[in-house]
Amino acid sequence: MKRVLGWVCGVLLALVTGFWFVTATADMALSAGLYGTPGTYKVERCYDTDVNGKHSAYDCHGDFTPDGGTAADAEYVPLEDTGRDYPDGTEFDARLGIEPETLQRVGFRGVVGELWQVSICVAVLAVLAYQAIKPHGADRRREDHRREPSRRQRVVDRVGYAVLVAVPVGLLSWIAMVAEPTP
């Protein structure tokens, strides 16, 4: 029963993390400029949506103007949960995605803002894969007595390397995102 519960929880965690990975990767690709309409976003106003005041959760309202467009081409785009309180009138380079309310900041800051999410997802998925692949019980005892590691053990080692790379990359990009000065 304990093993079945572990597998069920692992599969659920993998599904949630996989969804998060796909959405964060798409947002990172938009921030990197791989798709979408380039332009400028001008913040009209931001406000804190957290009624308790314990954690700041900012929503912003503003207009997106495509590159080469005029004020008449500006399109209203709300930003939810921006993570920062942009001062009124702040402008930054952005890309508008396929969906009308998908907007991401472009450049280094935009990519770093999404990279930490992608890295953490890779680390979680790699740990789950490690748990599923690693030898257990009698298989592990047989592995310990072999001179050459099995193919299974080599795969487990490589998955461990992915975790060793993804965690520091995720933490460093999260620190860079948090340390970003507010314009």
C-alpha positions in Angstrom: 0.0 0.0 0.0 2.8 2.4 0.9 4.5 1.8 -2.5 1.2 2.4 -4.4 0.6 5.6 -2.5 4.1 6.7 -3.3 3.6 6.0 -7.0 0.2 7.8 -7.1 1.6 10.9 -5.3 4.7 10.8 -7.6 2.5 10.7 -10.7 0.3 13.6 -9.5 3.4 15.7 -8.6 4.9 14.9 -12.1 1.7 16.0 -13.8 1.5 19.3 -11.9 5.2 19.9 -12.4 5.0 19.0 -16.1 2.2 21.5 -16.6 4.2 24.2 -14.8 7.2 23.3 -16.9 5.3 23.7 -20.2 3.8 27.0 -19.2 7.0 28.4 -17.8 9.0 27.3 -20.9 6.4 29.0 -23.2 6.7 32.2 -21.1 10.5 32.0 -21.2 10.4 31.5 -25.0 8.2 34.6 -25.3 10.6 36.6 -23.1 13.5 35.4 -25.2 11.7 36.8 -28.3 11.2 33.5 -30.0 7.6 34.3 -30.9 5.0 37.0 -30.3 4.5 40.6 -31.3 7.4 42.9 -30.1 6.5 46.2 -28.6 6.4 48.4 -25.5 4.2 48.1 -22.4 3.4 51.3 -20.5 2.0 50.8 -16.9 -1.0 53.0 -16.1 -1.2 51.8 -12.5 -0.5 48.9 -10.2 -2.2 47.9 -7.0 -1.7 45.3 -4.3 -4.3 42.6 -4.5 -3.4 40.9 -1.1 -6.1 42.0 1.3 -4.2 40.8 4.3 -1.1 42.8 3.5 1.2 39.9 4.4 2.4 39.1 0.9 2.5 41.5 -2.0 0.6 40.4 -5.1 0.5 43.2 -7.6 -1.8 43.5 -10.6 -1.1 46.2 -13.1 -3.1 47.9 -15.9 -1.5 49.4 -18.9 -1.3 49.5 -22.7 0.8 47.5 -25.1 2.0 49.3 -28.3 3.5 47.1 -31.1 6.9 48.3 -32.5 6.3 50.9 -35.1 2.7 51.5 -33.9 1.1 54.7 -32.8 -0.9 55.6 -29.7 -4.0 54.5 -31.7 -2.6 51.0 -32.0 -2.2 50.6 -28.2 -4.0 47.7 -26.7 -5.1 47.4 -23.1 -3.5 44.5 -21.4 -3.9 43.7 -17.7 -0.9 42.0 -15.9 -1.8 39.7 -13.0 0.6 38.8 -10.2 3.5 40.8 -11.6 5.7 40.3 -8.5 6.6 44.0 -8.5 4.9 47.4 -7.9 5.9 49.2 -11.1 5.6 53.0 -10.7 2.9 54.7 -12.8 4.2 55.5 -16.3 6.9 52.8 -16.3 7.7 51.6 -19.8 9.5 48.4 -20.7 10.1 46.2 -23.8 7.6 43.4 -24.0 6.2 40.7 -26.3 2.5 40.0 -26.7 1.8 36.3 -27.1 -0.7 34.4 -29.2 -3.4 34.8 -26.5 -4.4 38.4 -26.0 -3.5 38.6 -22.3 -0.2 36.9 -22.6 2.5 39.5 -22.2 6.1 39.0 -21.0 8.9 41.4 -20.4 11.7 40.9 -23.0 15.4 40.5 -22.5 17.7 39.3 -19.7 15.3 40.2 -16.9 12.3 38.6 -18.6 14.2 35.4 -19.3 15.7 35.2 -15.7 12.2 35.8 -14.3 11.1 32.5 -16.0 14.4 30.5 -15.9 14.1 29.8 -12.2 10.7 28.2 -12.7 12.0 26.0 -15.6 15.0 25.0 -13.6 13.1 24.0 -10.5 10.7 22.0 -12.7 13.6 20.2 -14.2 15.0 19.4 -10.8 11.7 18.1 -9.4 11.1 16.0 -12.5 14.6 14.6 -12.3 14.2 13.7 -8.6 11.0 11.9 -9.5 12.7 10.0 -12.3 15.5 9.1 -10.0 13.1 7.7 -7.5 11.4 5.7 -10.2 14.5 4.3 -11.8 16.9 3.7 -9.0 17.4 0.1 -7.9 15.4 -1.0 -4.8 15.8 -3.9 -2.4 17.4 -7.1 -3.9 18.2 -5.3 -7.1 20.2 -2.7 -5.2 22.1 -5.4 -3.3 23.1 -7.1 -6.6 24.1 -3.7 -8.0 26.5 -3.1 -5.0 28.5 -6.3 -5.8 29.0 -5.7 -9.5 32.2 -4.3 -10.9 30.6 -2.4 -13.7 27.5 -0.3 -13.0 24.4 -1.5 -14.9 22.7 0.6 -17.6 20.0 1.4 -15.0 22.6 2.7 -12.5 24.3 4.9 -15.2 20.9 6.4 -16.1 20.3 7.2 -12.4 23.7 8.8 -12.2 22.9 11.1 -15.2 19.6 12.1 -13.7 21.4 13.0 -10.5 23.7 15.3 -12.6 20.6 17.0 -14.0 19.5 17.9 -10.5 23.0 19.1 -9.6 22.9 21.5 -12.5 19.2 22.6 -12.4 19.1 23.5 -8.7 21.9 26.0 -8.7 20.8 27.5 -12.0 17.2 27.9 -10.6 18.5 29.4 -7.4 20.8 31.9 -9.1 18.1 33.0 -11.5 15.6 33.4 -8.7 18.1 35.5 -6.8 18.8 37.6 -9.9 15.0 38.1 -10.4 14.5 39.1 -6.7 17.5 41.4 -6.7 16.2 43.3 -9.8 15.8 47.0 -9.0 12.4 48.4 -9.5 12.5 50.9 -12.4 
